[in-house]
């Protein structure tokens, strides 16, 4: 090796040693202001709702009190943003020019607030009474101390918050964050992303939810063995009608038969298929899709990075111990109930009977 | 002129004797000194008028262009016996045998060191490619941060607070502020384990007040400060006395942010995850730099966060680790009965803190008296590292399941590589003193590229102390960086000399070419 080659080798290795570890830093700095995905945005939406609620109480409290007595007030704040404050007996449609389809004002109402159909609201809405969003309307955010009703094909793009209930009619859409103190009800074909309420109802509810009879005796017959080994070590199938008192962790596919009772957590690196009328007193985690049959009751959180398909009349969590249902794609059949929070990172929909049958 | 010749001979003989007395003395240093003597010779004395003035002793002091740089290692084909007559001192009959023996020994030593360095360098290069490919793949394809669950059956966590720091005021303030701190976690499921020195009265009183404010949620852990009171020992004791299913190590004097506990516990709810290691940069009320650090901490891992600024949070699901150990025992003792899940991917995260190697080290020497659920400190020990290296044979055993093989591979790379790194570094140092500065420089550069941080990741700087800690060595090894600095100094001096010698010959050679440069015993040349 000549001197020049040795020097070149030394310089190359030295440069590699000095610069190579800095590549991730360069990449991070080159990103500039990061644009987090929607999943990172969602907590900010809750913060936005709280900020809006605080702003209304601090800045518009006296205007709402004034509007109750004197009628609607129109104005603009120091930033030039227009606002409309409605009294108890005022309607928003009276304040809009005829044929108007676009509303750029912040709307606050001392009583009920009715949003006309096919109206696009660029700013948030607040009402001390009920908010009715008519069909095909588009609302950025809504805050109410009473109920909020979202009509057919209406859309909420950022957040919606009610101190009582939120009702979403058929094919309505709630993008972003929705929270209610009492209950959220979604009709079929509704789309959603992040719901949080003590009780969340999906689609048409049955008259009576199935009552699960807990089997106190734990019994489990191991699956068929190959060469004295329990399966191939990857997949596991629990036959129908068994009670298992253990955690089930598999690196492949996990299949739970009908009418099983699992006291423990489920975890699969691939997919999980749960039959009908299964009781799971634990959590369900999978990297692949999770398919849950009808009439199941799961006490713990259900989480998948892929897809979760929930059959009819399923229950997630309990009233006393709320839980979380989270997945990239959530397809929930009618009659399901979730206690706690439901979060779809990419797509969430209440599917109909025909689609669920497919 | 004639008076200077005996002095030069005397100095040369003295230098050779000095080289014999010091076996690690550098041949390159000796040769370069001879070169400097020869370079200084034309200026100190007048140029020889003719070839008749050259004495037989001068015959060995040739300065052909090919021999000008004596620091170059000799050609492999040249044997010591052949090169001995060419050496300047070999011409003297008294010292004729000693240099031959010396150079043959040096050459043998150099060859052995070169082979040793090549072997270790090959493994280090393999690690370099493997580790950097993994790190780059992880960082480029970094998945989204796991979203915290809003509602779940949160487990009870025990927060270990090592309060043995020098700042007792900050420790006392932290303990006093904890009862009123709003965690985003059910307060009844947070237990505190303050580790404090009972001799520190202020901290002791603060811990007593904490126990009064949070009754039944404080497990005081008094440990006298000393050499044996380390975080590792405290971890073991806290693990024994905690009642929670997860253990949080909180080694910081400032108050933690409010929204980190639920975020960090969320992955632990996954039954397949046994431990979570996160590093949170504490938030401050104002300051853009801190916000930027937060973003960097999310996207660039621990690249920016330092030990002083960061919050190390180690959540270890004890039950999961126990189950994992049982599974590992089962895999090793009866590998045919090993069934999924093997947990290899889970334990990969533990590897960086040394848990994995310790785990497998215990498994191999699991005695009858050892409790099956015993969890020792994550600090690695030297013996454990050797055990992990010996476990490399499992990698080639086809009867072992793939999961167990993955675990052993992880243990090997976490335990053996620091030792290999140290061996490579020592080989480079020995190669330098044996007369191969270029190989030594390349080896040092390779060691720099494959240095380790305490988490086992390759770092940009010399990580001798970190690697030594990972290899189980203790604080004595911290003196090594001083050696490293002196080594860099010598390396730079050698390079400067090399560059100087590389640039000067075009100007020097023509003048010297006119002088008698013929080797001894040959006829002809410009003078003839």
Boltz contact constraints between the chains, C-beta under 6 A:
constraints:
  - contact:
      token1: [A, 3]
      token2: [B, 502]
      max_distance: 6.0
  - contact:
      token1: [A, 6]
      token2: [B, 438]
      max_distance: 6.0
  - contact:
      token1: [A, 9]
      token2: [B, 442]
      max_distance: 6.0
  - contact:
      token1: [A, 10]
      token2: [B, 441]
      max_distance: 6.0
  - contact:
      token1: [A, 10]
      token2: [B, 442]
      max_distance: 6.0
  - contact:
      token1: [A, 10]
      token2: [B, 445]
      max_distance: 6.0
  - contact:
      token1: [A, 13]
      token2: [B, 445]
      max_distance: 6.0
  - contact:
      token1: [A, 14]
      token2: [B, 445]
      max_distance: 6.0
  - contact:
      token1: [A, 16]
      token2: [B, 449]
      max_distance: 6.0
  - contact:
      token1: [A, 17]
      token2: [B, 445]
      max_distance: 6.0
  - contact:
      token1: [A, 17]
      token2: [B, 448]
      max_distance: 6.0
  - contact:
      token1: [A, 17]
      token2: [B, 449]
      max_distance: 6.0
  - contact:
      token1: [A, 21]
      token2: [B, 460]
      max_distance: 6.0
  - contact:
      token1: [A, 24]
      token2: [B, 139]
      max_distance: 6.0
  - contact:
      token1: [A, 24]
      token2: [B, 300]
      max_distance: 6.0
  - contact:
      token1: [A, 25]
      token2: [B, 300]
      max_distance: 6.0
  - contact:
      token1: [A, 25]
      token2: [B, 303]
      max_distance: 6.0
  - contact:
      token1: [A, 28]
      token2: [B, 296]
      max_distance: 6.0
  - contact:
      token1: [A, 28]
      token2: [B, 299]
      max_distance: 6.0
  - contact:
      token1: [A, 28]
      token2: [B, 300]
      max_distance: 6.0
  - contact:
      token1: [A, 34]
      token2: [B, 295]
      max_distance: 6.0
  - contact:
      token1: [A, 39]
      token2: [B, 144]
      max_distance: 6.0
  - contact:
      token1: [A, 39]
      token2: [B, 147]
      max_distance: 6.0
  - contact:
      token1: [A, 230]
      token2: [B, 339]
      max_distance: 6.0
  - contact:
      token1: [A, 233]
      token2: [B, 339]
      max_distance: 6.0
  - contact:
      token1: [A, 233]
      token2: [B, 340]
      max_distance: 6.0
  - contact:
      token1: [A, 234]
      token2: [B, 340]
      max_distance: 6.0
  - contact:
      token1: [A, 247]
      token2: [B, 271]
      max_distance: 6.0
  - contact:
      token1: [A, 249]
      token2: [B, 271]
      max_distance: 6.0
  - contact:
      token1: [A, 249]
      token2: [B, 272]
      max_distance: 6.0
  - contact:
      token1: [A, 249]
      token2: [B, 341]
      max_distance: 6.0
  - contact:
      token1: [A, 250]
      token2: [B, 340]
      max_distance: 6.0
  - contact:
      token1: [A, 251]
      token2: [B, 340]
      max_distance: 6.0
  - contact:
      token1: [A, 251]
      token2: [B, 341]
      max_distance: 6.0
  - contact:
      token1: [A, 265]
      token2: [B, 271]
      max_distance: 6.0
  - contact:
      token1: [A, 267]
      token2: [B, 271]
      max_distance: 6.0
  - contact:
      token1: [A, 267]
      token2: [B, 272]
      max_distance: 6.0
  - contact:
      token1: [A, 285]
      token2: [B, 270]
      max_distance: 6.0
  - contact:
      token1: [A, 301]
      token2: [B, 149]
      max_distance: 6.0
  - contact:
      token1: [A, 301]
      token2: [B, 152]
      max_distance: 6.0
  - contact:
      token1: [A, 322]
      token2: [B, 151]
      max_distance: 6.0
  - contact:
      token1: [A, 323]
      token2: [B, 151]
      max_distance: 6.0
  - contact:
      token1: [A, 324]
      token2: [B, 149]
      max_distance: 6.0
  - contact:
      token1: [A, 324]
      token2: [B, 150]
      max_distance: 6.0
  - contact:
      token1: [A, 324]
      token2: [B, 151]
      max_distance: 6.0
  - contact:
      token1: [A, 324]
      token2: [B, 152]
      max_distance: 6.0
  - contact:
      token1: [A, 340]
      token2: [B, 151]
      max_distance: 6.0
  - contact:
      token1: [A, 341]
      token2: [B, 150]
      max_distance: 6.0
  - contact:
      token1: [A, 341]
      token2: [B, 151]
      max_distance: 6.0
